[in-house]
Amino acid sequence: MQATILIDNIPANNLTPEWGLSILIQYNGKTILLDTGASSNFSRNAEKLKLDLSTVDYAVLSHAHYDHADGMEAFFQKNTKAKFYLRDGCGENCYGKKWIFSKYIGIKKGILEKYHDRIVYAKGDYEICEGVRLIPHKGGDFTEIARKANLYVRRNGRLRPDDFSHEQSLVFETDKGMVVFNSCSHGGADNIIREVQETYPDKKIYAMIGGFHLFKMSDDEVRAFAERVRRTGIEKIYTGHCTGERAYEILHEELGDCVQQLKTGLEIVI
């Protein structure tokens, strides 16, 4: 399989970076798009890389935040056939909140209705094609994680700590083991690795690719996180976006060369 980073915070060559993530994955003759960044920049970068979004077979949204979803309309304009797979917990209801102040950080209002015929809401462990599944969180209380990250959802007129029921991992079976993509890993990358291990108890988890949402954590918290990841036995980590540069440096210091930096235009071959 090959994964190309269409958008990330870090620039490369003549490509445009932004706070967001979009990854194009080629696997067993299928092309899968994970996320669309915060604008149409991912599409322009694809053109510069000579990657044709009209040939995408499946599109996936990792979670319902603007920096992964706001390019959805640009994708629909480029591609007229692919279904877009969202977790069944997705809605236009995500907010950032600090003290009494809140700000909408979700999917552009009206997009889910406008393109309802292109959207599939995945429930449970959902196979989109042979060897590829969407895996949700499977329990656990994420209240404290959400509060520390100031992430909330509006339900029944009230803001409540996000339970990340709109988040899903995109998981591939490869000869080297399972490869997990989760663009922000709000529920904890170490928790997600364990969830996938429990889903595939007879398979090795080879790699995890995505953001780890560590940019607001203290150095000690990042080091503790690195130790939890080490204990999972995962062999390769490619991370960027909301991991943050300082946290990436700590992860690399703690885990060595198994950790690699995501950046716009990077190609990962597994």
N, C-alpha and C positions, 0 to 999 in steps of 0.2 A: 504494500500500500504506500501511497505517497500523499502527504498533506502539505499544502501551500498556504502560508499565512497571508491572506489578502489585506488584512488591516490589523495593526497593533499600535501601541503607543510609540514604539521605537521606529524611526525611519530607516530606509535602506535604498540606496541608489536613487532613482528618480520617482520613487513611489511615495504616496501621501500617507502619513501616519495620522492617527487620531485616538482619543480615549475610547476604546472599543475593541472588539475582536470579531474577525470573520475568517473562517478556514475552509478551504476547498479540498476535499478528500477524494482520491481515486482509489477504488478498491474492487478487485475482481470484476472489472469491466463496468462498474457503476461509478457515477460521480455524485457526491453528496456535499451539499453546502451546509456548514454549521455557522449560523448567525450571520448578521449583515452589518455589523458595526453601527455607528451612530448617524450615518448619512449614506449618500450614494458613493462615497469615496472608494469603498471596497470594490464597486463595479468598475470604476475607472482604473483602479489598480489591476483588476483582472484583465482589462483590455490591454494595458501596458505589458502584462506578463503573457499575453496571447492565450488567455484562458477564456473559453466561450461559456458564459453562464447560461446560454440558451440550451446547452446540452446537459445541464444538471438533471439528474433523475429524481433526487429527493432533496428536500431542504428541511432543516431542523432548527428550532429555536431552543437554546439551552435554558433560558429563563426570560421572564417578562420585563426586562429593564431596557431603557431607551438605547443604551450604548451597545446593545446586541440586536435590537429590533427595529431601529428607526430607518434602516435601509431596506426593509421588507418590500415597500412599494416599488423601489428601484429594481429589486429582483423580479417582482411580478411583471414589470414592464419589459424586462429582458427575456424572461422565461414564461411561456404560456402553458406549460404542461405539468410541471412538477408540483406535487402536493407539498404543503409546508406543515411539518409535524410539530405541534405544541403539546405540552403536558396538559392534561385535562383540568389542572388547577389554574391555568392561565386566565387572566382577565386584564382589563385596563384599570388596575387598581393599586399599583405599587407606588409607595411614597418614601422619601427620605424625611426623617423627623428628628429634630433636636430641640429640647425644651418644648416650648409651645409652637415652634415654627415647623412647618411642613412644606414639602415641595414634591410635585408629581415627577416621578422618575420612570414611569412605565411605558408601555407600548403606545404609540400615537393613537389618540382617541379616534375612533371610527374605523380603524384599519381592520379589526377583526370582523366587523359587519360588512365592510366594503368588499373584502376578499373571502367571505365565508365559504364560497364554493371551492376555494383552493386550500383551505385549512382542515387538517385532521387533528382531533384532540386524542392523544394517546393515553390509554389507561393501563396501569400495571406494567409488567415487562412486555414491551411491544416490539415485535420483529418487523422491521421495515423492508428487509430483504435478507437473503440467506447470509448468515454470519454477522448480521448487524442488528443490534437491539437498542432500544431506549429504556433506560433503567431509572425509576424514580427513587426518591428517598423512601426508606422502608421503616418508618418509625423514628423514635428519638424526639427529644424536646429541644428545639432550637431557639427557645425564647431568649435565653441569655445571649446567645450568639447574635441574634437579630437586634437586640437592644444595644449591645456594644457597638454594632455596625450602623445603628440608627436606621434600620430597614424595617418598614411597616407596610401593611396592606389595609385597604379600606373595605370593611365588611359591615353591612347593616348600618351604614352611616358612621361607623367608628373606626379609628385607626388602631390596629392591633399589631403586635410584633409579628413579623413575617415568619410563617412556618415553612417556607420554601417549597410548598406543594406545587409551585409552577416551575421548579427546577428539575432538570433531567440530565443524565449522562448518556452520551453516545458511545456505544461499546462495540468493538470489533474483535472477531476471532482471527488470529494470525498464527503463522507457524512458530513464532517466538513466544506466543502467549496472548492474553487479552490486552487490548490497547483501549484506554479510557480517555474520552474527551469530556471535559466539563469546564465551561468558559470562565466561571467565577468561583465555583466550588464554595458557595456561601455556607453550606452545611458542614464544611470542613473537608479538605481533600483527604485527610487520613480516614475520616468517617466514610467517605465515598469509596475509597479503595476497599475498605472492609465490606461495604455493602455489595460491591461487585464480587469480592471473594466469596461471600455467602451465596450469591446468585449462581456462581460458577465454582462450586467447591472442588471440582476435579481439574480445574484449570489454573495455570500460573498467571498472575497479573504482571505483564511485562513493563508497560509504560503508562504514564498519565500525562496528558497534554492539556494545558489551559491556564487560566488565572487562578490564584489561590486566595485572593482577597486578604492579603497580609499588610497592605500599605499603611494601615493605621495602627498596627500592632507594635508593641515594644520589642526591643531586641530580645529580651528574655522570653517573651511569648513566641517569637519566631523560632528561637533555638529549641524551645520545648516542642513546638510543632514539628521541627525537623527530626527530632528524636522519635516522635510518634510515627512519622512517615518511614524512618529507617526500620522500625520494628515490623512494618508491613512486608518487608522483603522486596519491594518493587525495585526494578533494575534501572529504569530510565525515567527522567522527569524533564519535560519541556514546559517552561512556565514564563509568563510575562503578564502584560496588561495590569490587572489590579493586584498582582503580587507586589509590585513596587521595586525600584532599583536597590534600595537599602536592604530590603528583605531578601531579594534575590542573592545579593552578595553574601548574606548570612547563610542562606541555604547552600550556596556553593561551598562556603567555608566548612559547613558541617557535614555535607553529604558528598562533596567532591565532584568529580567530573561526570557523575551520573545525572547531574543537574545541568541543563542547557537553557540559554536565554531565547525566548521567542522574540521575533522582530518582524516587521513588515517585509514580505518577500521571501522569508525563510522557507526552504523546502526540507521536509523531514521524510526520509525513506526508511520504511521498516519492512 
